[in-house]
Amino acid sequence: MIDFHSHILPAIDDGSSSVEESVEMLRLAYRGGTRTMMATSHFYAQREAPEDFLERRGAAWAKLAPALPEDVPEITLGAEVYFYAGISETDCLPRLCAEGSNLLLLEMPFQRWSERTTAEAISIAQDRGLTVLLAHIDRYLDFQTPDVWDTLEENGIRFQVNASAFLDSWRTRRRAYKLLREGKISALGSDCHNMRGRKPNLDAALAAIEKKMGREAVCMIEERAEHLFTDTRSAVEV
């Protein structure tokens, strides 16, 4: 199982507060079946330069790596990049992709997206040759018209849904299952931040999916995630 969205690096953003908490989160994820976890700390271009972010990320990883036991997932360093005007024209994006891949986890604004905003996201995929994975699209559904998702998907944009969408309110679950049935979910992420209210929870989401839709649905989402993970690495090896 691959977790495409997590905040497990210590003391770098609003996620894990310490090395000890990071290890506890990783062990919990591993016990739940996660074998690969992307460490996608928040990056806000409005707050810092990419070089400063990458230096902070490297320092956080240097603290965590020596403390890791064997019973934790393999970690891939990445970023959750918040959208900003002009993002499609900036040169830093490949450095913010998940290491060894062309996969960019992009967090979109929590509002109705303009045509210009969606065009910029599409431009990253079409003109920059990156695989754009929109973070937690379950959190944007209230703001967008249904046709937006078809337009983005037709232009190569992939969608990540948080595990909590299959575990929260009836309304949230209903919409998450609709996305799954429509084949729009390319990846799941725990979006875990701590060991309190936002623990690693992919296993709980997959158990809920299996109970409602059967084992085939779980296999489908796991296969789609594995293909995404593999394909985005092959893209930089060519």
Secondary structure as a PSIPRED ss2 file (coil, helix, strand):
# PSIPRED VFORMAT (PSIPRED V4.0)

   1 M C   1.000  0.000  0.000
   2 I E   0.000  0.000  1.000
   3 D E   0.000  0.000  1.000
   4 F E   0.000  0.000  1.000
   5 H E   0.000  0.000  1.000
   6 S E   0.000  0.000  1.000
   7 H C   1.000  0.000  0.000
   8 I C   1.000  0.000  0.000
   9 L C   1.000  0.000  0.000
  10 P C   1.000  0.000  0.000
  11 A C   1.000  0.000  0.000
  12 I C   1.000  0.000  0.000
  13 D C   1.000  0.000  0.000
  14 D C   1.000  0.000  0.000
  15 G C   1.000  0.000  0.000
  16 S C   1.000  0.000  0.000
  17 S C   1.000  0.000  0.000
  18 S C   1.000  0.000  0.000
  19 V H   0.000  1.000  0.000
  20 E H   0.000  1.000  0.000
  21 E H   0.000  1.000  0.000
  22 S H   0.000  1.000  0.000
  23 V H   0.000  1.000  0.000
  24 E H   0.000  1.000  0.000
  25 M H   0.000  1.000  0.000
  26 L H   0.000  1.000  0.000
  27 R H   0.000  1.000  0.000
  28 L H   0.000  1.000  0.000
  29 A H   0.000  1.000  0.000
  30 Y H   0.000  1.000  0.000
  31 R H   0.000  1.000  0.000
  32 G C   1.000  0.000  0.000
  33 G C   1.000  0.000  0.000
  34 T C   1.000  0.000  0.000
  35 R C   1.000  0.000  0.000
  36 T E   0.000  0.000  1.000
  37 M E   0.000  0.000  1.000
  38 M E   0.000  0.000  1.000
  39 A E   0.000  0.000  1.000
  40 T E   0.000  0.000  1.000
  41 S E   0.000  0.000  1.000
  42 H E   0.000  0.000  1.000
  43 F E   0.000  0.000  1.000
  44 Y C   1.000  0.000  0.000
  45 A C   1.000  0.000  0.000
  46 Q C   1.000  0.000  0.000
  47 R C   1.000  0.000  0.000
  48 E C   1.000  0.000  0.000
  49 A C   1.000  0.000  0.000
  50 P H   0.000  1.000  0.000
  51 E H   0.000  1.000  0.000
  52 D H   0.000  1.000  0.000
  53 F H   0.000  1.000  0.000
  54 L H   0.000  1.000  0.000
  55 E H   0.000  1.000  0.000
  56 R H   0.000  1.000  0.000
  57 R H   0.000  1.000  0.000
  58 G H   0.000  1.000  0.000
  59 A H   0.000  1.000  0.000
  60 A H   0.000  1.000  0.000
  61 W H   0.000  1.000  0.000
  62 A H   0.000  1.000  0.000
  63 K H   0.000  1.000  0.000
  64 L H   0.000  1.000  0.000
  65 A H   0.000  1.000  0.000
  66 P H   0.000  1.000  0.000
  67 A H   0.000  1.000  0.000
  68 L C   1.000  0.000  0.000
  69 P C   1.000  0.000  0.000
  70 E C   1.000  0.000  0.000
  71 D C   1.000  0.000  0.000
  72 V C   1.000  0.000  0.000
  73 P C   1.000  0.000  0.000
  74 E E   0.000  0.000  1.000
  75 I E   0.000  0.000  1.000
  76 T E   0.000  0.000  1.000
  77 L E   0.000  0.000  1.000
  78 G E   0.000  0.000  1.000
  79 A E   0.000  0.000  1.000
  80 E E   0.000  0.000  1.000
  81 V E   0.000  0.000  1.000
  82 Y E   0.000  0.000  1.000
  83 F C   1.000  0.000  0.000
  84 Y C   1.000  0.000  0.000
  85 A C   1.000  0.000  0.000
  86 G C   1.000  0.000  0.000
  87 I H   0.000  1.000  0.000
  88 S H   0.000  1.000  0.000
  89 E H   0.000  1.000  0.000
  90 T C   1.000  0.000  0.000
  91 D C   1.000  0.000  0.000
  92 C C   1.000  0.000  0.000
  93 L H   0.000  1.000  0.000
  94 P H   0.000  1.000  0.000
  95 R H   0.000  1.000  0.000
  96 L H   0.000  1.000  0.000
  97 C C   1.000  0.000  0.000
  98 A C   1.000  0.000  0.000
  99 E C   1.000  0.000  0.000
 100 G C   1.000  0.000  0.000
 101 S C   1.000  0.000  0.000
 102 N C   1.000  0.000  0.000
 103 L E   0.000  0.000  1.000
 104 L E   0.000  0.000  1.000
 105 L E   0.000  0.000  1.000
 106 L E   0.000  0.000  1.000
 107 E E   0.000  0.000  1.000
 108 M C   1.000  0.000  0.000
 109 P C   1.000  0.000  0.000
 110 F C   1.000  0.000  0.000
 111 Q C   1.000  0.000  0.000
 112 R C   1.000  0.000  0.000
 113 W C   1.000  0.000  0.000
 114 S C   1.000  0.000  0.000
 115 E H   0.000  1.000  0.000
 116 R H   0.000  1.000  0.000
 117 T H   0.000  1.000  0.000
 118 T H   0.000  1.000  0.000
 119 A H   0.000  1.000  0.000
 120 E H   0.000  1.000  0.000
 121 A H   0.000  1.000  0.000
 122 I H   0.000  1.000  0.000
 123 S H   0.000  1.000  0.000
 124 I H   0.000  1.000  0.000
 125 A H   0.000  1.000  0.000
 126 Q H   0.000  1.000  0.000
 127 D C   1.000  0.000  0.000
 128 R C   1.000  0.000  0.000
 129 G C   1.000  0.000  0.000
 130 L C   1.000  0.000  0.000
 131 T E   0.000  0.000  1.000
 132 V E   0.000  0.000  1.000
 133 L E   0.000  0.000  1.000
 134 L E   0.000  0.000  1.000
 135 A C   1.000  0.000  0.000
 136 H C   1.000  0.000  0.000
 137 I H   0.000  1.000  0.000
 138 D H   0.000  1.000  0.000
 139 R H   0.000  1.000  0.000
 140 Y C   1.000  0.000  0.000
 141 L H   0.000  1.000  0.000
 142 D H   0.000  1.000  0.000
 143 F H   0.000  1.000  0.000
 144 Q C   1.000  0.000  0.000
 145 T C   1.000  0.000  0.000
 146 P C   1.000  0.000  0.000
 147 D H   0.000  1.000  0.000
 148 V H   0.000  1.000  0.000
 149 W H   0.000  1.000  0.000
 150 D H   0.000  1.000  0.000
 151 T H   0.000  1.000  0.000
 152 L H   0.000  1.000  0.000
 153 E H   0.000  1.000  0.000
 154 E H   0.000  1.000  0.000
 155 N C   1.000  0.000  0.000
 156 G C   1.000  0.000  0.000
 157 I C   1.000  0.000  0.000
 158 R E   0.000  0.000  1.000
 159 F E   0.000  0.000  1.000
 160 Q E   0.000  0.000  1.000
 161 V E   0.000  0.000  1.000
 162 N E   0.000  0.000  1.000
 163 A H   0.000  1.000  0.000
 164 S H   0.000  1.000  0.000
 165 A H   0.000  1.000  0.000
 166 F H   0.000  1.000  0.000
 167 L C   1.000  0.000  0.000
 168 D C   1.000  0.000  0.000
 169 S C   1.000  0.000  0.000
 170 W H   0.000  1.000  0.000
 171 R H   0.000  1.000  0.000
 172 T H   0.000  1.000  0.000
 173 R H   0.000  1.000  0.000
 174 R H   0.000  1.000  0.000
 175 R H   0.000  1.000  0.000
 176 A H   0.000  1.000  0.000
 177 Y H   0.000  1.000  0.000
 178 K H   0.000  1.000  0.000
 179 L H   0.000  1.000  0.000
 180 L H   0.000  1.000  0.000
 181 R H   0.000  1.000  0.000
 182 E C   1.000  0.000  0.000
 183 G C   1.000  0.000  0.000
 184 K C   1.000  0.000  0.000
 185 I C   1.000  0.000  0.000
 186 S C   1.000  0.000  0.000
 187 A E   0.000  0.000  1.000
 188 L E   0.000  0.000  1.000
 189 G E   0.000  0.000  1.000
 190 S C   1.000  0.000  0.000
 191 D C   1.000  0.000  0.000
 192 C E   0.000  0.000  1.000
 193 H C   1.000  0.000  0.000
 194 N C   1.000  0.000  0.000
 195 M C   1.000  0.000  0.000
 196 R C   1.000  0.000  0.000
 197 G C   1.000  0.000  0.000
 198 R C   1.000  0.000  0.000
 199 K C   1.000  0.000  0.000
 200 P C   1.000  0.000  0.000
 201 N C   1.000  0.000  0.000
 202 L H   0.000  1.000  0.000
 203 D H   0.000  1.000  0.000
 204 A H   0.000  1.000  0.000
 205 A H   0.000  1.000  0.000
 206 L H   0.000  1.000  0.000
 207 A H   0.000  1.000  0.000
 208 A H   0.000  1.000  0.000
 209 I H   0.000  1.000  0.000
 210 E H   0.000  1.000  0.000
 211 K H   0.000  1.000  0.000
 212 K H   0.000  1.000  0.000
 213 M H   0.000  1.000  0.000
 214 G C   1.000  0.000  0.000
 215 R H   0.000  1.000  0.000
 216 E H   0.000  1.000  0.000
 217 A H   0.000  1.000  0.000
 218 V H   0.000  1.000  0.000
 219 C H   0.000  1.000  0.000
 220 M H   0.000  1.000  0.000
 221 I H   0.000  1.000  0.000
 222 E H   0.000  1.000  0.000
 223 E H   0.000  1.000  0.000
 224 R H   0.000  1.000  0.000
 225 A H   0.000  1.000  0.000
 226 E H   0.000  1.000  0.000
 227 H H   0.000  1.000  0.000
 228 L H   0.000  1.000  0.000
 229 F H   0.000  1.000  0.000
 230 T H   0.000  1.000  0.000
 231 D H   0.000  1.000  0.000
 232 T H   0.000  1.000  0.000
 233 R H   0.000  1.000  0.000
 234 S H   0.000  1.000  0.000
 235 A H   0.000  1.000  0.000
 236 V H   0.000  1.000  0.000
 237 E H   0.000  1.000  0.000
 238 V C   1.000  0.000  0.000
